[in-house]
């Protein structure tokens, strides 16, 4: 039963974790907008999520040992980290900085909307499960 609940929420959990990482990367780009020579970074969310989900299916993370027969076997989740790529600027700058504020603002807003949508979906799944349990 717990395995099914975990599986139902694992995809959304992974997606929200990667959205949080991406928001941090974009915020770092914005913070360094005036730093000479700073190279803007980002990662492809869709391919990173697909890789992370596939890796999760292949190895469920670290297995926790049990000391008694009645203990539930546990799994420690693997941490997902994205491989950062350098963003190619549309227009070069004289100081070598590749941060373009318009691009960063759009990426930040887009990521925020997707994060909130993910939270809404996860909340809906939890409410559905609670409704089923209470019935």
N, C-alpha and C positions, 0 to 999 in steps of 0.2 A: 504494500500500500504506500509506504513512504517512498519507495523507488519510483512509483508512478507520479507522485506529487513532485518529486525532485525533477523527473524528466519533463514534466509539463512546464516547469518554470525555468529550466536550465537555459533554453535558447534565449528567453527574454533577459535573464540575468547576464548572460554573456554579451548580448547586444547592448544592454545598459552600461556594462563595464567598459566596453570599447567606446561607446559614445562619451563616457566620462574622460577616458584617455584622450580622445580626439579633441574634446573641448579644452583640455589642459594644453595640448600642443598648439591649438589655434590661439589660445590666450597668451601663450609664450611668444608666438609670432607677433601678436599685437603689441605686447610689452616691449619688444625689441624693434619696433618700427623705426626708431631713430638711431639705432646702433650701427655704426659703419661696419660693413663687411658681414653683417648677420645674414645667414641664408635661411629663408622660410622653409619650414618642414611641414609635412602632412603624411597621411597614409590613406590607402584605398580601403574604405570601411567595408564594402561588400566582400572583397576578396579576403580581408583579414578575418571577418566574421565566418566566412565559409571554411577557411583553414582552421580556425579555432574550434568550430563545431565538429569538423571532421576529426581533428586531433582528439577532441573529447570523446568521440565514439570509439576511437581506436584504443585509447588508454584513459581509463576513468580517473587518472590522477594517482596519488599516493594511497596505497591501501594501509589502513590502520590495523594494527594487530589486536587481537582479542585475547584476553586471559582466561575467560570463562566460556563455556559452551553457550550460555544464554545471552551473552553479549551480542549486540547487533553489529554486523560488520560495517565499518565506516569507510568513507572515501574522502580524502582531502582533495578539493578541487585544484586543478592546475591553473596557474596564473597565465592569463593571456596578455601578451605584450605585442604591440604592433611594430613592424619594421618601418621606421620612418624613412621617407624619401624626401629629397629636396624638391621644392616647388619651382617650376620654371617660370620666371617672370614674363609678363606680357610686354613690359617696358623696362629697360635696364636703367639703373640709377648710377650716378657718378661715384658714389661712395661704396658701391658693391653690395648694398643691402637689397635683398630680393623681396622684402615684405611689401605687398600692395594692399593698402588699407581697405579698398573697396572689395577686393577678393576675400580678404580675411573677414570682413563684416558679413558678407554673404555666407561664407562657410560657417561662421559662428552662429548666425541666425538659423540656417538650415539644420545644423547639428542640434541646436536647442529645440527646434520644432520636432525633430525625429526623436529626441530624448523624451520629450513630454508625451509624444504619441506612444512610445514604448512603455512609459509609466502607466498610461491609461489602459493599454492592453493588459499589462501585468495586473493592475488593480482589478480589471474586469474578470480575469481568470481566477483571481483569489476570491472575489465575491461570488462567482459561480460555484467554486469548490465549497465555500462556506455554506452557501444555500443548499447544496447537495447533502452536506454533512448534517445540517439542521433538519432536513426533511425526513 
